[in-house]
Amino acid sequence: MHHFSLLDLSPVPEGSSTAQALANTVELAQLAEASGYHRFWLAEHHNMPGIASAATPIVIGHVAGATKTIRLGAGGIMLPNHSPLVVAEQFGTLETLYPGRIDLGLGRAPGTDMATARALRRHMAPEDSFPQDVVELIGYFDAAPEEAAVRAIPGEGTQVPVWILGSSLYGAQLAAYLGLPYAFASHFAPAMLEDALATYRATFRPSRFLARPYAMMAAGVCAAETDAEAQVLRTSQMLAFARLRTGKPGKLPRPVTDIDAHIPPQVRAGVDAALSVAAVGSRATIRRELSAMIDRYQPDELMVTGMIHDHSARLRSFAIAAEVLGELSQAKAA
């Protein structure tokens, strides 16, 4: 494992506001930078009361201005919601303002419900143009000839690193075919993790971007002083996911001590499966669980994420995770 990184969704806790959520994101990014995280990514979601990162490039720029060295990026931009040229201009501008610090992860899903997807796109195309759109977007980051009819300004010549995101074999195959780095969304959709990584590594074609495959996996993390405390803190994310799955999205709930009283058994089974790639507990527990995860999947990079209602507890969780991951990285390198 070469690096460990952090994914944030700017969660909006119950009793708080989107303004406070965005301020919390800045504070978390500053902690991530000081704690040794390699990247800090934000994700595009829409029409979700509990997530404040909808205007992802703007939030990335805000965080970049409040940090100094950590790489910032999108994990990801949902490309079907946008024209490739607009994304190239946005991320070309970010790279121009913060050179050498910007990543662009691209996803194929809408990042929302279908009614909101229609509102975003205005006209829903029946065909899947994601591969063509990715290639078009990458082209805008190249040096354009003077006679080019359409150019991304800012954007051209910036060579912003592009990642393919996915939770199935589709993204793995596309990333391998284009010779791009690949990130798997195992923090909420782990079913195809092993197959996707195997497919990506087996079919990877060297490119001008990468000589060999580079795979990142995402995992949930919730660390605290004791296993019992971490398990309670984790219930906020479990409740939020259950409500999303049952069509009742809202702000990030307060934690509970009796989670089974709040989630029906049939819903709980789905939540547990979706959030199963995670390390939850004390420092010793998450060290054991993260070490086993790294040994099993052999990621080139591990990106951790987690939504905790109390901001100070969230900061502490990611600080503990950074200490553990730093130790594991050194141990495995040795």
N, C-alpha and C positions, 0 to 999 in steps of 0.2 A: 504494500500500500504506500503510494507516494505522498498522498495528502489526505487531510480530513477537512471537511467544509460544513457550511451551515445553510439550511433553507428556512426562510421565514415567510409567513403569509400575512404579517401584520394583523394578528388576531385582535378582535374587539371584544373584550370581556364584558359580561353582564355588569351593568352599573357604571360603564365607562363609555368613551366616545371614540370616533374614528380619529379625531385630532390627537388624543392621548395614545391611541394605538400606533400612529405614525411616529410620535415622539418616542415611544417604547422601542420601535424598530431601530431608530437611530442609536439609542443607547445600547441595544443588543449588538448592533454592528460594531460599535466601538469596543465593546467587550470581546467580540469575536476577533477583532484585529489584535487586541492586546493579548489574547489567549492562544494565538497560534493557528487559528482557522485560516485556510488558504483562500476560500471563496465565501462570499455571502450572496446568496441568490434570493430573489423574490419571484412570486408566481402570480400569473394573471388569472383572476377569477372575477366573475360578474354577478350582480344581483344577489350577493350573499351578505346579510347583515353582520356576520361575524368575521369578515375578511376585508381589510382596508387597502389591499395592494392592487386594485383594479387597474389604475393608471400606472402600470408597472414601470415604464421608462422614466416617468416623472419621479417616482419613489426612488428608483435606482440613482438618479441624478442627485436627489436630496441627500441620500446616504453617502454617495461618493464625496459630496462637498463637506461632509462631517467626519470623514475618515481620510487616511493618508496612503496606505499601502495595500490593503486587502483588495482582492479582485471582487468586483461587483458584477452581477449579471441577472439574467432572467432564467428562471427554472419552472416554467418557461413563458415565452410569448406563444399564444395560441394562433398560429399563422393563418388558419382559415378565417379568422376574424378581421384580418388586415390585408392590405395590398403589400406585396414584398417591397415596393419602392418606399412606402411610408415607414416600414420597419427599418429599412436600410438607412433612411435619413435620421430616424430617431437614434439608432444605435451608432451610426456614424458620428452624430453630434456628440453623444456621450463619450465615444472613443477620442474625439478631437479635444474635448474638454478635460478628459481624464485618461491620457494615453497609457496604453499597456495595462489597463485595469478592468476592461470591460469584456464580458462574455455574453453570448446570445444562444440560449437554449430554445429550441423550437418544438412545439407540440402540435398534434394533429386534432385533438379534441377541442370542443368549444370553450371548455372551462366554465360552463354554466348550463342552465336548462334551455330547451329548444326555443321557447318563446323569446328569451333574452338573446339567444344566438341569432334569431331572425331580426331582432331589433338592432343588433350589432352589424349584421351583414347587409341588411335591407333586402337583398335579393339572394336567396339560397340557390347555389349552383348544384345541379344534380350529380355532377361528376366530381371525383376526388382528384384535385390538382395539387395535392401536397408535395409530391416529389418534384414536380415542375416548378412550383413556387419556391421550394428550397434552393434549387439550382439558380433560379432567377435572382433570388435574394443574395446568394453568395457572389454572383456576378457583379452586383452593384458595389461590393466591397473591393473589387479588383480595380486596378488602374484603367480608366476608361479612355479609349482613343478620342481625340478632339472631335471627330465626326460623329460620335455616338449620338443617336437621337434622344435617348433618355439617360440621364446620369443622376446619381445620388450625391447631392452637394448640401451638406457634408455627407461623407460616406465613402466615396470612391477613393481607393488606395489605402483605406484604413485597415483592411484585412482583419476585421473583428472575428475572433474565433467562434465558429458555429458548432453547436452540439445538437444532436437529435435526441429527443426525449421519447420515452415510450413505456407502455405497460403490457405489451404483447410482442409477438414475433415481427410484426410489421416494421416498427421502428428499428429493431435490431438489424433486419435485413437491409433497410434503406441506409442506415449508418454504415454498415459494412460495405455496401455497394459504392457509396460515395467516399469512403475512407475518412469518415468523420468520427469524433469522439461520441460516446453513447452514454446516456444516463437513464437508469431504469427506476420507475416510480414504485419501488417496493415498499415504501412507507405507507401506502394505502391500497396497493393492488399487487400483492406479491405472488400470485398464483403461477405466473409464467417466468419468474425471475431466473431460475436455473436454466430453462430452455432458451430464454432470450440471450443470456450471457454466452451460452455455448454456441448458439447460432451466430451471434456477432463475431465471436473469436474465430470460429471455424471458417466463416465466409468473408472475412475482412480482406479488402483489397488495398494495398498501400497506395497512398495518394500524396499530393503536394502538401497536404495538411498533416498527415500522420504516416510514419513508416510502419507502425505496428498498432494493433488495437489498443484503445484506451477506454476502459469501462468504469463507470461510476454507478454505485447503487445507493439508494436512499434508505434510511432507517429511522424509526422513531426513537427518541430517547427521553427519559424522564428520570432524573437523578435527584436524590435528596440524601439527608443524613442517615435515614433508615429505610429499609424496604417498605415498611408500613406507611411511612409518610409519602414515599414516591407513588405507591399504589393509590393512595387517596388523591394526590395531585393529578394523576393520570385520568381519573374519572371525568374530568372536564372535557378532555378530547374524546373520550368514549361516548359521552352524552351528546356532544356536538355531532359526532359522526352518525350516531343512531338517529338523531333528529333529521339530519340531512338525508339519510337513507329512507326515512319515512315521510319525506316531503314537508318537513317542518324546520327549515334552517333558521338559525337565529344567532344571537351573540354567543360567545364562548361561555358556557354555563359555569356556575360556581361548583367546586368539587363536592362530592357527597361521600358518606361513609358506608352507604348501603346501595351500591350500584345496581344490584339485582332487583331492588324495589322500583327502579326507574326505567329499566330496559326490559321488555318482554323477552323470554328465553329464545324465541326464534330470531328476534332481531339481534340479541346479544351474540348468538353464534356467528352471524355474519360480520358483526363488528370485530369480534375476536379474530376471525380469519383475515379480515382486511388489514388489521393493525398488528398482525402477528410478527412482522419483522421489526422488532423493537427491543430495546434494553431498558428495563424499568427496575429501579431499586437503589440501594446504597452504592457507594463507590465500588466496593468489592463485587457486588452483584453485576453492575453494568460492565465492569472490567471483564468478568467471566463471560457474559453474554456477547459483548462486542468482540472479544477475542475469538469466540466460537464462530461468530458470523463472518469475520474476516478470514478465518481458516477455511471455512466451508466454501465461500463464494470467490475468494481471492480478488477483490475489487482493486483496481488501480487507485481508486479514491472512494472514500466513504463520506456521504453527506448526511448529516443528522438533522432532524427536525422535531419539533414538539410544541404543543400549545398548552400552556399552564395559565390558569386564571390569574394568579398573583404574580405580578411582574417581577418582584424581587426573587421569588422562588424560581421563576423561569430563568432569570439571569444566573442564579446559583446552579441550576441544573446544567446549563450549557458550560459553565465554568468547570464543574466537576467532569463533565464529558470531555472537555478539552484536555484536562490533566491526564485522564485515562487514555485518551487516544494518542496523546503525545508520547506517553510511556510505551504504549503498544507499538507505535510506529518505530520508535528507537529500538525496541526489543526485537521486532521482526527484521529490521534492517541489519541488526547485529547478527 
